[in-house]
Amino acid sequence: MDAFYASVEQRDHPELRGKPVAVGGSRARGVVAAASYEARAYGVRSAMPSAVAARKCPELIFVRPRFEVYKAVSLQIREIFYAYTDLVEPLSLDEAFLDVTENKRGMHSATEIAREIRSRIFRETGLTASAGISINKFIAKVASDINKPDGQKLIHPTQVDAFTANLEVRRFFGIGKVTAEKLKGMGIHTGADLRRFTRPELVQRFGKSGAYYYNICRGIDERPVRPDRIRKSVGAERTFGEDLATLSEQLEALRHIAAEVARRMTRGSHRGKTITLKLRYSDFNTHTRSHTLDHFTDSETEIYAVASRLLEEHPRAQPFRLLGISVSNLDAVQVGEGGQLTLEF
């Protein structure tokens, strides 16, 4: 979806249309969850501190998020996906992979399927979506950003080799800023540069990630679309209007966060072993501390007990602006993979 949260707000509030909008936080506190395209023109981006965003765009309008509304719209869009295929792997509320090799409409062109889905999304929700069409998840994901907003991009199988060769390494999924800088220091700027190195050379320099880099720069991604994609963690966090300085304030806030995590776990029928506490200071310096139990749990009491102990053990050099709890190492059943057929692009 195109600037999903912000677009929903502009759809539901006509007075916001055509204006720079940021969802999340406030002018002084918090973090931008989503920015409208009008705001992006000023350099405002998601995950940016609200204060920085306000400096970049003095006219920026901050809107409180309405996650229940976004979730309802997301489910509406997902129903459109299911009209074409059952192989839908949601990545978030506003993004998903679809395998349309065997599609319910008997359509012979993946490009036409993407165009029809985007058209239906606009007719039924009033929102625009963009799509990437190609031979695997990685290429389709990168392609989906090329013609945003309200567009789509096909990378035909015959174009994959040239596409990945010319792609900047920072655009490769799984290569973050630190790795991109390290690669730059090695004279590696594009996929073609990365291909100069053998698999053993990349493994020697980057460990097991090196084997992934070797494949991905050649457009090789064998991950199937998993409609039963297993969730790896369940969590919740809260940014406070004012930094919490005392232990009693922090523990009270943590109790509410633990209750929310437990509710989410119960709702999703999840239990986990590893409980992680997230701590962020006013200068945005962030720390995490974890503890792994010898059993699975979804108990609010147990989650809070572990998180509070981790908090008490952590040196509090300054007040916290954010606290969060996540539970991982979930008990889940893996499901087997299916085969692939052939579809025209």
Secondary structure, DSSP 4 states (H G I P E B T S, - for coil): --SHHHHHHHHH-GGGTTS-EEESS-SSSSB-SEE-HHHHTTT--TT-BHHHHHHH-TTPEEE---HHHHHHHHHHHHHHHHTT-S-EEEEETTEEEE--SS-TT--SBHHHHHHHHHHHHHHHHS----EEESSSHHHHHHHHTTT-SS-EEE--GGGHHHHHHHSBGGGSTT--HHHHHHHHHTT--BHHHHTTS-HHHHHHHHTHHHHHHHHHTTT---PPP-TTPPP-EEEEEEEEEEEE-SHHHHHHHHHHHHHHHHHHHHHTT--EEEEEEEEEETT--EEEEEEEEEEEE--HHHHHHHHHHHHHHS--SS-EEEEEEEEEEE-------------B-
